[in-house]
Amino acid sequence: MTDRGGAAASSVTIGAALRQGTARLRAANVATPDLDARLFMAEALGLEMSSLLARRERSLEEPARLRFSTFVERRETGEPAHRIIGRRGFYGHEFALSQGTLEPRQDTETLVDLALETLAAFGTDRRLRILDIGTGSGAIALSLLAACPNATCIGTDISADALRTAERNALALGVATRFEAMLGAYCADARGPFDLVVSNPPYIPSADIEGLSPEVRLFDPIEALDGGGDGLTAYRAIAARTRDVLQKDGSVIVEIGQGQDADVAAIFASQRYELTESRADLGGIVRAMHFR
């Protein structure tokens, strides 16, 4: 590695560079300095993280050293690690990220679990149609399609950048022929009927945005975070607009923020939806709600 502005080390090993990078990230108060350093080194070398241990004593070539140092420098400024490498794992797949997409997070896998159970109840002979509102990187929609070969999905989003990213991810996962990206809000021009509508909408109250961590507030798209004055604007729109595009036996499954379950249930009840299940994430927080 180089010291900032200094000369390149003549023969630094992968292990030594990892130790230096970890120290820099720790000094910058990064929450997981060792993990991030190993992620960056694996990316710089084009290897799996599990391969690093056996290579720690090998010399780090200059191109990889420069890539690693650049990753560390960006992380020191607060940029999230997975935004730096440009992708993140979700539900056993890798999803490319872009400016218009949220990073898919493990909490959202709760929604995917619930959605897959709902789709399975229809059986494998039925051709299923899914609508993903606010598809972003396509993490939800494409994870469902990868698991359900008898399903197709329309993913809507107000960000053209997000839709381009979702289309790239659909190609990478081999489900592009069953995925359609559609620009617009909520149901956009998507024609029903759909068997399932899913959404991870913006649900953070506007006044709370400034209190988010810089990694979220400065790097995630604000339109994918800001849920309006009470954080519930999107749920009102989804509950009101999905009735016209659902099959009679169709379902709506939404992700929610902590403590929003009673309010979201009331919003859907006002549109004559029945709450059939609420599902908690690994932290015990109600994270996904299923309505019929």
C-alpha positions in Angstrom: 0.0 0.0 0.0 0.9 3.6 -0.1 0.7 6.1 2.7 -1.4 9.0 1.4 0.8 10.9 -0.9 3.8 8.6 -0.2 5.8 6.2 -2.3 4.6 2.7 -3.0 5.9 -0.1 -0.8 8.4 -2.2 -2.6 7.0 -5.6 -1.6 3.9 -5.6 0.5 2.1 -8.8 1.2 -1.6 -9.3 1.0 -1.7 -9.9 4.7 0.2 -6.7 5.5 -2.0 -4.7 3.2 -5.1 -6.1 4.9 -3.7 -5.1 8.3 -3.0 -1.6 7.2 -6.4 -1.2 5.5 -8.2 -2.6 8.6 -6.3 -0.1 10.8 -7.3 2.8 8.6 -10.9 1.8 8.6 -10.9 1.3 12.4 -9.4 4.8 12.8 -12.2 6.1 10.6 -14.7 4.5 13.0 -16.0 2.1 10.4 -18.3 -0.5 12.2 -16.8 -3.6 10.6 -13.2 -2.7 9.6 -11.9 -6.2 9.3 -14.8 -7.5 7.3 -14.8 -4.5 4.9 -11.0 -4.7 4.4 -11.3 -8.4 3.5 -14.3 -7.6 1.1 -12.2 -5.0 -0.6 -9.1 -7.2 -0.9 -11.2 -10.0 -2.4 -12.7 -7.6 -4.9 -9.3 -6.1 -5.8 -7.9 -9.6 -6.4 -11.0 -11.0 -8.1 -11.2 -13.8 -5.5 -13.7 -15.2 -3.0 -13.1 -13.9 0.6 -12.6 -17.5 1.7 -9.5 -17.7 -0.5 -7.6 -14.8 1.2 -6.2 -16.7 4.2 -4.2 -19.0 2.1 -2.7 -16.1 0.1 -1.8 -13.8 3.0 1.9 -14.2 2.5 1.9 -13.6 -1.2 3.0 -10.3 -2.7 0.3 -7.9 -3.6 0.7 -6.7 -7.2 0.5 -3.0 -7.9 -2.8 -2.9 -9.8 -4.6 -4.8 -7.0 -2.8 -2.7 -4.4 -4.1 0.5 -6.0 -7.7 -0.9 -6.3 -7.6 -1.9 -2.7 -6.3 1.4 -1.5 -8.9 3.3 -3.5 -11.7 1.2 -1.9 -10.4 1.9 1.6 -10.2 5.6 0.9 -13.8 5.7 -0.3 -14.9 3.7 2.8 -13.1 6.2 5.1 -15.3 8.9 3.7 -18.4 7.0 4.8 -19.4 5.4 1.5 -21.0 2.0 2.2 -18.9 -1.0 1.4 -21.3 -2.6 -1.0 -21.9 0.6 -2.9 -18.1 0.8 -3.4 -17.9 -2.7 -4.9 -21.2 -2.1 -6.8 -23.2 -5.1 -5.7 -24.7 -6.9 -2.7 -25.9 -10.4 -1.9 -29.6 -11.0 -1.2 -31.5 -14.2 -0.9 -28.6 -16.2 -2.3 -28.1 -14.0 -5.4 -25.8 -11.1 -6.2 -27.5 -7.8 -7.2 -25.8 -4.9 -9.0 -26.4 -1.5 -7.4 -26.7 2.0 -8.8 -27.5 5.5 -7.7 -31.2 4.9 -8.1 -31.4 1.7 -6.0 -31.5 0.9 -2.3 -29.1 -1.7 -1.0 -31.1 -4.8 -0.5 -31.0 -5.7 3.2 -31.5 -8.9 5.1 -34.7 -7.7 6.7 -36.4 -7.7 3.3 -35.8 -11.5 3.0 -38.7 -11.8 5.5 -41.0 -10.4 2.8 -39.6 -12.8 0.1 -40.1 -15.8 2.4 -43.7 -14.8 3.0 -44.3 -14.1 -0.7 -42.9 -17.5 -1.8 -45.2 -19.3 0.6 -48.1 -17.4 -0.8 -47.1 -18.2 -4.4 -46.6 -21.9 -3.5 -50.2 -22.0 -2.3 -51.4 -21.4 -5.8 -49.8 -24.5 -7.0 -47.3 -25.1 -9.8 -49.8 -25.5 -12.7 -51.1 -21.9 -12.5 -49.3 -19.2 -14.5 -48.7 -16.6 -11.9 -48.4 -12.8 -12.4 -46.6 -10.6 -9.8 -46.4 -6.8 -9.5 -43.4 -5.4 -7.6 -44.0 -1.7 -6.7 -40.8 0.2 -6.3 -38.7 -2.6 -7.7 -35.3 -0.8 -7.3 -32.5 -3.3 -8.0 -35.1 -6.0 -8.6 -34.0 -7.9 -5.5 -37.5 -8.9 -4.4 -39.0 -9.5 -7.9 -36.1 -11.4 -9.3 -35.6 -13.6 -6.2 -39.3 -14.6 -6.6 -38.8 -15.3 -10.3 -35.7 -17.4 -9.6 -37.7 -19.6 -7.2 -40.9 -19.7 -9.2 -40.5 -20.8 -12.9 -44.2 -20.5 -13.4 -44.3 -16.8 -12.6 -43.8 -13.5 -14.5 -43.3 -10.1 -12.9 -43.7 -6.4 -13.8 -41.5 -4.2 -11.7 -42.4 -0.5 -11.5 -40.2 2.3 -10.3 -40.0 6.1 -10.7 -36.3 5.9 -11.3 -35.2 5.0 -14.8 -31.7 4.3 -13.4 -33.1 1.7 -11.0 -35.1 0.0 -13.8 -32.0 -0.3 -16.0 -30.2 -1.9 -13.0 -33.1 -4.3 -12.4 -33.0 -5.3 -16.1 -29.3 -6.0 -15.9 -29.8 -8.1 -12.7 -32.6 -10.0 -14.5 -30.3 -10.9 -17.3 -27.6 -12.0 -14.8 -30.1 -14.2 -13.0 -31.4 -15.7 -16.2 -35.0 -14.5 -15.6 -35.1 -11.5 -18.1 -37.7 -13.1 -20.3 -40.1 -13.2 -17.4 -39.4 -9.7 -16.0 -40.7 -6.4 -17.4 -39.5 -3.0 -16.1 -42.1 -0.2 -16.2 -41.4 3.5 -15.4 -44.0 5.1 -13.2 -45.4 5.3 -9.6 -47.2 2.5 -7.9 -49.2 0.4 -10.4 -48.1 2.8 -13.2 -49.7 1.4 -16.4 -49.5 -2.2 -15.4 -52.5 -4.1 -16.4 -53.9 -6.8 -14.1 -55.0 -9.1 -12.9 -52.1 -10.0 -10.7 -51.9 -12.9 -8.3 -49.5 -11.1 -6.0 -48.5 -7.5 -5.4 -45.3 -7.0 -3.4 -43.6 -3.8 -2.3 -40.9 -2.4 0.0 -42.0 1.2 -0.2 -40.5 4.3 1.4 -41.7 4.3 5.0 -39.4 6.6 7.0 -41.2 9.8 8.2 -39.8 12.9 6.5 -38.7 14.5 9.8 -36.6 11.4 10.6 -34.5 11.4 7.5 -31.9 13.8 9.0 -31.4 11.4 11.9 -30.5 8.4 9.7 -26.9 7.2 9.5 -24.8 9.1 6.9 -24.3 5.8 5.1 -28.0 5.6 4.5 -28.9 9.3 4.3 -26.1 10.3 1.9 -26.0 7.3 -0.4 -29.4 5.7 -0.6 -31.9 7.5 -2.9 -34.0 9.8 -0.9 -37.2 9.0 -2.8 -36.8 5.3 -1.7 -36.6 6.4 1.9 -39.0 9.3 2.5 -42.5 8.0 3.3 -44.1 11.4 3.9 -45.0 13.2 7.0 -46.1 10.1 8.9 -44.2 7.5 6.9 -47.4 6.0 5.6 -48.0 7.8 2.3 -47.1 4.9 0.1 -49.3 2.4 2.0 -52.3 4.6 1.4 -51.6 4.7 -2.3 -50.9 0.9 -2.5 -54.0 0.0 -0.6 -56.2 2.2 -2.7 -54.7 1.4 -6.1 -54.1 -2.3 -6.0 -57.7 -3.4 -5.7 -58.3 -2.8 -9.4 -55.4 -4.9 -10.5 -55.6 -8.0 -8.2 -57.2 -11.3 -8.9 -60.1 -12.1 -6.7 -57.9 -14.5 -4.7 -54.9 -12.3 -5.0 -52.7 -10.9 -2.2 -50.7 -7.8 -1.3 -47.5 -8.2 0.8 -45.6 -5.1 2.0 -42.6 -4.5 4.1 -43.1 -2.0 6.9 -41.0 0.0 9.4 -40.7 -0.7 13.1 -43.9 -0.1 14.9 -46.0 0.6 11.8 -48.0 -2.6 11.8 -51.2 -1.3 13.5 -51.3 1.8 11.2 -50.7 -0.2 8.1 -53.3 -2.7 9.0 -55.8 0.1 9.5 -55.0 1.6 6.1 -55.6 -1.7 4.3 -58.7 -2.4 6.4 -60.2 0.9 5.2 -59.9 -0.4 1.6 -61.6 -3.7 2.7 -58.5 -5.8 2.8 -58.1 -8.6 5.4 -54.8 -9.0 7.2 -53.9 -12.7 7.0 -50.4 -12.7 8.5 -47.7 -10.5 10.0 -44.2 -11.8 9.8 -41.3 -10.7 12.1 -37.7 -10.5 10.9 -34.7 -12.1 12.7 -34.7 -9.3 15.2 -38.3 -10.0 16.2 -39.6 -6.8 14.6 -42.8 -7.1 12.5 -41.4 -6.6 9.0 -43.8 -8.0 6.4 -47.7 -8.0 6.3 -49.9 -10.1 4.1 -53.3 -8.8 3.0 -56.1 -10.4 0.9 
